[in-house]
């Protein structure tokens, strides 16, 4: 069972940010991953390219502060 969901963010200033969400009660892996998907859907927008540059594809934070890189269930 997992007690923490950590969202991995990369700011446009080059800082790696670990956003921790406490899971109470603890959840299984599938539920934790689903919660990460929900967070991503609510807080990011996916782009396949930026200005024609496909290397800039990714999940961009809706507040324009950076990108979501992934998540960790602990």
N, C-alpha and C positions, 0 to 999 in steps of 0.2 A: 504494500500500500504506500502511496505517495502523499507526503505532507506539504510539499512546496512545488509550485510551478514557477520556473524562472524563464522570463522572456528576455532573449538576447537582442539588444539594440545597438546599432552603430550610429552615432551622431555625425552630422556633417562637419563637426569640429575634430573628428577622428577619435572620439572617446567611445570605449565599449561600455555600455550601461547594462547592468543586470537588474531587471525589474522583477522583484520577488512577490509572489502571491501565495499567501498561506491557504492551504486547503483543509478546512475543518468542517466536517470530518474528513479524514484521509480518503483518497479515491484510488481506483485501480489505474493501470497504464492507459487503457483505452479512453477512460473518462478524462484523465489528465490531458491527453493529447487532443481530445475533443474540445476541452476548455481552452487550450492554446489556439486551436482553429477559430473558436468563437472570438477570442481576444484579437486575433489577426484580422478577422472579417470586420470587426467593429472599429479598429484603430488604424488600419492601413488600406492603401489602394495599390493594386498590382499594375505594373506597367511592363509590357513586353519590350519596349524600347523608349528611350528619351531622345528626342531630336534626331531620330533615325539611327541612334547608336544602340545596337542590341546588347552591348556589354553592360549597359546601365539598367537592364531589366531587374525587377525585384519588387519587394513589398515596401513602399514608401509610407512613412508615418503621415497621417492626415494633418498633423500640425506642422508639417514640412521641416521637422528637426532632424530627420535621419531615416534609417531603414531598419526593418526587422530582419535579423539574421537567422533566427531559429528559437528553439525552446528546449528546456531541460526539465524533466520530471524527477523530483528527488523525494 
